[in-house]
């Protein structure tokens, strides 16, 4: 292979793909209506979901040590930031609607780009929508109990894995929420952005209130940060590393979503300059929020109580922490805050993710009509509808934990690929104007890539069923790809 060829792609093919991305489908371009503040609000909203309230309990159960839990939150945030600032170089160079699909089209070719787009549709983003919306409905159900529907069918299953009628009323309400938010996003990106800004302001104010009043309450005890669980035994280096990786899966679920801002790159004003700014400051803001919130939980509740919360499955760590200093009223406050947070995150993920399918349809490798722009609202309305249908289907297929385990595994396959694209593009497009270059190159992107490899391997070994089910869903797109390519040639 010559030095001008990488992964079987000639440089002229890569340049052709770049030209394609700038010139194709000019009649179907979405308007650049998103300002920098709105974009920052969108990325924060797409990241902060249920994890900030729930994940400290399973992490405590795994690690048995408050300090190790906080180290995991910090490491998860720093690794996510390393991925964000690495991917920002690619985003600043290839900014456009479709995000990573657009990047992969240029870096690796049409087939790999399709695999990513299909993975987003089959698992990554639709599972995120289903999962977060499901938590919203669970929280709603705890405040206003939903009527039980078809309880006699709860044991009905497919292959012993899928129980569509189990907790059916919660699942049905979850699907209705997804439909409603999809309709809101069809009505316009400006409206969607304004709603995201309003909701995320409420979320940040709510979390800030908990942090301030929690840290200054009589219940707060800072010595709890150094008090390990009863019966804690040092696991040794091997056990420590394994436990840290397991716990970080929970942290990464909380940090998931930082890459989705690239999906609306073509709709952000001055995207080549603004995307790196949004990625860096958005992720840094979330790291700060997560550290403050989880320190608050850990000084309010002994780690033994957090472990009990995890094992009870019926409690949420943040709810119990706030109730410890505000009583029953605090429980209602945090429950409403979780409702607002998960609504905001679901709404933003729906808004952002559909842009990938819009870009795919423009190249003829997605369902027909998904590249259509609504004549009145100027949104990818049919792409949003396709996404809505599948996300609602996923709601009825599995539990929250199954969906998020599939999500994290699949996501890091592509996070690593985007970061590796920094090295590919520096070789194949050395003279291209780069508004931003990754800090700490090449060390920072190499560290992130190595971490992605280790996390993927750890998941394959320790959670093989979820990993292989995710891979099967991704592979399910292959027949569609060859059918659409054949149709495109015939057309």
VENLIN-V739112 format. One record per run of one state. SS is the DSSP state (hx for helix, st for strand, lp for the rest). FROM is the first residue (numbers start at 0). TO is the last residue. If there is no record, write none. Layout:
ss=SS from=FROM to=TO
ss=SS from=FROM to=TO
This chain:
ss=lp from=0 to=3
ss=st from=4 to=5
ss=lp from=6 to=7
ss=st from=8 to=9
ss=hx from=10 to=22
ss=lp from=23 to=24
ss=hx from=25 to=27
ss=lp from=28 to=32
ss=st from=33 to=33
ss=lp from=34 to=34
ss=hx from=35 to=46
ss=lp from=47 to=49
ss=hx from=50 to=62
ss=lp from=63 to=64
ss=hx from=65 to=92
ss=lp from=93 to=95
ss=st from=96 to=96
ss=lp from=97 to=98
ss=hx from=99 to=106
ss=lp from=107 to=108
ss=hx from=109 to=142
ss=lp from=143 to=149
ss=hx from=150 to=152
ss=lp from=153 to=156
ss=st from=157 to=157
ss=lp from=158 to=160
ss=st from=161 to=161
ss=lp from=162 to=166
ss=hx from=167 to=185
ss=lp from=186 to=187
ss=hx from=188 to=214
ss=lp from=215 to=220
ss=hx from=221 to=225
ss=lp from=226 to=234
ss=hx from=235 to=254
ss=lp from=255 to=256
ss=hx from=257 to=262
ss=st from=263 to=263
ss=hx from=264 to=266
ss=st from=267 to=267
ss=lp from=268 to=269
ss=hx from=270 to=299
ss=lp from=300 to=301
ss=hx from=302 to=311
ss=lp from=312 to=315
ss=hx from=316 to=361
ss=lp from=362 to=379
ss=hx from=380 to=394
ss=lp from=395 to=398
ss=hx from=399 to=427
ss=lp from=428 to=441
ss=hx from=442 to=461
ss=lp from=462 to=462
ss=hx from=463 to=474
ss=lp from=475 to=476
ss=hx from=477 to=489
ss=lp from=490 to=490
